[in-house]
Amino acid sequence: MRLSSHSAKDRTARAVTYGFLVAFLVYSMFPLGWMLATSFKPEDQTKEYPPRILPKTFTLENYQRVLTQTLMPRFVLNSLVLSGGTVIAVVALASLAGYGFSRYHFPGKHVIFLAMLASVMISGISVIVPLYIMFLRLGLLNTYWPLLCIYVTQALPISVWLLKAYFDSIPRELDESALIDGCTRIQLLWRVILPTSKPGLVAVALYTFVVVWREFIIAATFVGKESLKTMPVGIYMFFTELGIEWGKLGAASMLVALPPILIFFIFQRWFNPGAITGALK
Amino acid sequence: MPASSGSRRLESPVMHMTPADRGLAANLRRWAPGYLFILPAVTVLTVMTVYPSLSLLRLSLTDWKLTGDPKFIGLRNYVAFFQLPASWRVLYVTGLFLVWDVIIVFSIGLAVALALNQRIRFRGFFRAAVLIPWTVTAVVAGVVWRWMLLPEAGVITYLLSRMHVELQFLLNPTLSLLSIILVDAWRTIGYAAVFLLAGLQSIDPSVYEAARVDGAGAWANFRRITIPLLAPSSLVLLILLTIHALNTVDVILVVTGGGPMRLTETTAFHMYKEALYYFNVGYGSAVSVFLLIANIALAILYFRLLPGGAQETT
């Protein structure tokens, strides 16, 4: 029930809240805005002093150069392939495992589930050295296999947890009526459970996509071949080699920042990293 | 077997027997589908965690530099770490970074979450917008911030100097660490805010209503209701943030490269440089083991503090 919001105290509180949020938004967006503005400046104006925000001369030459004279489009394509592949793998594996944990009981289930959650602690930068050696020996450096394996490992625990919680909230009666109608378990999963779990699947897909898209260190470690580099690694290359051409860098940065932002705004309703807390209630 | 979810299952004589009564074949048939469903995911996770962990331990006991064969040297890498004066500075910087990064991200994230939890318009828009920095890759974030903090030409440096505040962000070791924290915070606060917002929104509003009826003011509400009910989520987030800060390498690499003069190197960064730049694989593995132990310790804490305890997850 809402109380009247016309009291002076309420109005001040709301003003403060809006003010704070707007200020925070400015803080969040300012670097991106600055980058955007700089990407439209001709190179000689990017280093001027005192620095101006808006370009004196508006130009698209940075974008044109980045798109036609560099490997950036290739890098973005690589990132798309890798992110997309990882999302597919994670959604597939996590759906199966989430379903298994949700609908079945078997010895060791509790222990295995906890171990799975714990494994995320061992999958990060701490074990990058042995992983590097392992893939080096397998001859898989400069392919996407190491990256796919590592990213899937990092995304699986939280994804399985989330999907299991979602599946748990789907009544078993649904399972049973489908089984009575003659479905196999796999068909049940594919035709009944998954369509009902769209928000959960979208959350998993979105989270995985963004995490892989923006990841830098692991991608840089395992893929050195230029034509295979992912987007973050490619941009880093510009940074160190081009003697910092800020205009081009700005244009490249805007191009790569855009896809996740767009996808994000479209799907953000489903994204909730705190869902774990909610799912446990 | 108790029907834990309370749903009615298809009746069959087998249902009313305990596993011991049923015999091995029947048991296996009941358990098999469950195992099969979880098998792919569990296999991937096992291979990708167990083998590297064991390999890490073994590598840390060698002096391998990727050329020739690894030679077993026992615990000498570990001893070497503690004997190098630089190591203590690395640990100190790691501690500083952890503390300040987590404090800044958490407190501002909490403020944002509280703001988002109010009855405001465009909440969905704000919520999406605060997450945008989180989607930006570390390289871009680092480059842009570094650029804004450049001595003289940087926008922020310039604006500050107009207010007669002279700060050489990237030349001073303390300010360099602050710059790294600034960049990481910029990327992470949105995540923390949305995390805490979920926790805030799961607090039943009728609790607040009851308190208001009893005449409680806003501050009392916050102290007596919000803080205790948000505590579990907060603790979980704090641990997640600590683990995140502990493992951060990319932002440090891009913003300062560990400088000036290696004075912003954290343990993770130091390990990465040693192992994958200088290919000091043996020594780097030893440092990784420290990192791993710290991560595991935090993970154990995390599980202890899960709201409701881990039991409820299954």
Boltz contact constraints between the chains, C-beta under 6 A:
constraints:
  - contact:
      token1: [A, 17]
      token2: [B, 115]
      max_distance: 6.0
  - contact:
      token1: [A, 17]
      token2: [B, 118]
      max_distance: 6.0
  - contact:
      token1: [A, 20]
      token2: [B, 115]
      max_distance: 6.0
  - contact:
      token1: [A, 21]
      token2: [B, 115]
      max_distance: 6.0
  - contact:
      token1: [A, 21]
      token2: [B, 126]
      max_distance: 6.0
  - contact:
      token1: [A, 24]
      token2: [B, 112]
      max_distance: 6.0
  - contact:
      token1: [A, 25]
      token2: [B, 129]
      max_distance: 6.0
  - contact:
      token1: [A, 28]
      token2: [B, 133]
      max_distance: 6.0
  - contact:
      token1: [A, 31]
      token2: [B, 144]
      max_distance: 6.0
  - contact:
      token1: [A, 35]
      token2: [B, 144]
      max_distance: 6.0
  - contact:
      token1: [A, 47]
      token2: [B, 153]
      max_distance: 6.0
  - contact:
      token1: [A, 49]
      token2: [B, 153]
      max_distance: 6.0
  - contact:
      token1: [A, 50]
      token2: [B, 158]
      max_distance: 6.0
  - contact:
      token1: [A, 51]
      token2: [B, 155]
      max_distance: 6.0
  - contact:
      token1: [A, 51]
      token2: [B, 158]
      max_distance: 6.0
  - contact:
      token1: [A, 93]
      token2: [B, 40]
      max_distance: 6.0
  - contact:
      token1: [A, 93]
      token2: [B, 41]
      max_distance: 6.0
  - contact:
      token1: [A, 96]
      token2: [B, 37]
      max_distance: 6.0
  - contact:
      token1: [A, 96]
      token2: [B, 40]
      max_distance: 6.0
  - contact:
      token1: [A, 97]
      token2: [B, 38]
      max_distance: 6.0
  - contact:
      token1: [A, 97]
      token2: [B, 41]
      max_distance: 6.0
  - contact:
      token1: [A, 99]
      token2: [B, 37]
      max_distance: 6.0
  - contact:
      token1: [A, 100]
      token2: [B, 34]
      max_distance: 6.0
  - contact:
      token1: [A, 100]
      token2: [B, 37]
      max_distance: 6.0
  - contact:
      token1: [A, 100]
      token2: [B, 38]
      max_distance: 6.0
  - contact:
      token1: [A, 104]
      token2: [B, 34]
      max_distance: 6.0
  - contact:
      token1: [A, 106]
      token2: [B, 31]
      max_distance: 6.0
  - contact:
      token1: [A, 106]
      token2: [B, 34]
      max_distance: 6.0
  - contact:
      token1: [A, 106]
      token2: [B, 35]
      max_distance: 6.0
  - contact:
      token1: [A, 110]
      token2: [B, 314]
      max_distance: 6.0
  - contact:
      token1: [A, 113]
      token2: [B, 314]
      max_distance: 6.0
  - contact:
      token1: [A, 114]
      token2: [B, 310]
      max_distance: 6.0
  - contact:
      token1: [A, 116]
      token2: [B, 45]
      max_distance: 6.0
  - contact:
      token1: [A, 118]
      token2: [B, 299]
      max_distance: 6.0
  - contact:
      token1: [A, 119]
      token2: [B, 45]
      max_distance: 6.0
  - contact:
      token1: [A, 119]
      token2: [B, 49]
      max_distance: 6.0
  - contact:
      token1: [A, 121]
      token2: [B, 295]
      max_distance: 6.0
  - contact:
      token1: [A, 121]
      token2: [B, 296]
      max_distance: 6.0
  - contact:
      token1: [A, 121]
      token2: [B, 299]
      max_distance: 6.0
  - contact:
      token1: [A, 122]
      token2: [B, 49]
      max_distance: 6.0
  - contact:
      token1: [A, 122]
      token2: [B, 53]
      max_distance: 6.0
  - contact:
      token1: [A, 124]
      token2: [B, 247]
      max_distance: 6.0
  - contact:
      token1: [A, 125]
      token2: [B, 247]
      max_distance: 6.0
  - contact:
      token1: [A, 125]
      token2: [B, 249]
      max_distance: 6.0
  - contact:
      token1: [A, 125]
      token2: [B, 268]
      max_distance: 6.0
  - contact:
      token1: [A, 126]
      token2: [B, 288]
      max_distance: 6.0
  - contact:
      token1: [A, 126]
      token2: [B, 291]
      max_distance: 6.0
  - contact:
      token1: [A, 126]
      token2: [B, 292]
      max_distance: 6.0
  - contact:
      token1: [A, 126]
      token2: [B, 295]
      max_distance: 6.0
  - contact:
      token1: [A, 127]
      token2: [B, 52]
      max_distance: 6.0
  - contact:
      token1: [A, 127]
      token2: [B, 56]
      max_distance: 6.0
  - contact:
      token1: [A, 129]
      token2: [B, 275]
      max_distance: 6.0
  - contact:
      token1: [A, 129]
      token2: [B, 284]
      max_distance: 6.0
  - contact:
      token1: [A, 129]
      token2: [B, 285]
      max_distance: 6.0
  - contact:
      token1: [A, 129]
      token2: [B, 288]
      max_distance: 6.0
  - contact:
      token1: [A, 130]
      token2: [B, 52]
      max_distance: 6.0
  - contact:
      token1: [A, 130]
      token2: [B, 55]
      max_distance: 6.0
  - contact:
      token1: [A, 130]
      token2: [B, 56]
      max_distance: 6.0
  - contact:
      token1: [A, 131]
      token2: [B, 52]
      max_distance: 6.0
  - contact:
      token1: [A, 149]
      token2: [B, 48]
      max_distance: 6.0
  - contact:
      token1: [A, 153]
      token2: [B, 45]
      max_distance: 6.0
  - contact:
      token1: [A, 153]
      token2: [B, 48]
      max_distance: 6.0
  - contact:
      token1: [A, 156]
      token2: [B, 41]
      max_distance: 6.0
  - contact:
      token1: [A, 172]
      token2: [B, 7]
      max_distance: 6.0
  - contact:
      token1: [A, 210]
      token2: [B, 135]
      max_distance: 6.0
  - contact:
      token1: [A, 214]
      token2: [B, 137]
      max_distance: 6.0
  - contact:
      token1: [A, 216]
      token2: [B, 137]
      max_distance: 6.0
  - contact:
      token1: [A, 216]
      token2: [B, 138]
      max_distance: 6.0
  - contact:
      token1: [A, 216]
      token2: [B, 139]
      max_distance: 6.0
  - contact:
      token1: [A, 216]
      token2: [B, 250]
      max_distance: 6.0
  - contact:
      token1: [A, 217]
      token2: [B, 249]
      max_distance: 6.0
  - contact:
      token1: [A, 217]
      token2: [B, 250]
      max_distance: 6.0
  - contact:
      token1: [A, 221]
      token2: [B, 276]
      max_distance: 6.0
  - contact:
      token1: [A, 232]
      token2: [B, 137]
      max_distance: 6.0
  - contact:
      token1: [A, 232]
      token2: [B, 139]
      max_distance: 6.0
  - contact:
      token1: [A, 235]
      token2: [B, 139]
      max_distance: 6.0
  - contact:
      token1: [A, 236]
      token2: [B, 139]
      max_distance: 6.0
  - contact:
      token1: [A, 239]
      token2: [B, 143]
      max_distance: 6.0
  - contact:
      token1: [A, 253]
      token2: [B, 140]
      max_distance: 6.0
  - contact:
      token1: [A, 257]
      token2: [B, 136]
      max_distance: 6.0
  - contact:
      token1: [A, 260]
      token2: [B, 135]
      max_distance: 6.0
  - contact:
      token1: [A, 261]
      token2: [B, 132]
      max_distance: 6.0
  - contact:
      token1: [A, 264]
      token2: [B, 135]
      max_distance: 6.0
  - contact:
      token1: [A, 265]
      token2: [B, 128]
      max_distance: 6.0
  - contact:
      token1: [A, 268]
      token2: [B, 128]
      max_distance: 6.0
  - contact:
      token1: [A, 272]
      token2: [B, 198]
      max_distance: 6.0
  - contact:
      token1: [A, 273]
      token2: [B, 194]
      max_distance: 6.0
  - contact:
      token1: [A, 273]
      token2: [B, 195]
      max_distance: 6.0
  - contact:
      token1: [A, 274]
      token2: [B, 195]
      max_distance: 6.0
  - contact:
      token1: [A, 274]
      token2: [B, 198]
      max_distance: 6.0
  - contact:
      token1: [A, 274]
      token2: [B, 199]
      max_distance: 6.0
  - contact:
      token1: [A, 277]
      token2: [B, 198]
      max_distance: 6.0
  - contact:
      token1: [A, 277]
      token2: [B, 199]
      max_distance: 6.0
  - contact:
      token1: [A, 277]
      token2: [B, 233]
      max_distance: 6.0
  - contact:
      token1: [A, 278]
      token2: [B, 198]
      max_distance: 6.0
  - contact:
      token1: [A, 278]
      token2: [B, 202]
      max_distance: 6.0
  - contact:
      token1: [A, 280]
      token2: [B, 307]
      max_distance: 6.0
  - contact:
      token1: [A, 280]
      token2: [B, 308]
      max_distance: 6.0
  - contact:
      token1: [A, 280]
      token2: [B, 312]
      max_distance: 6.0
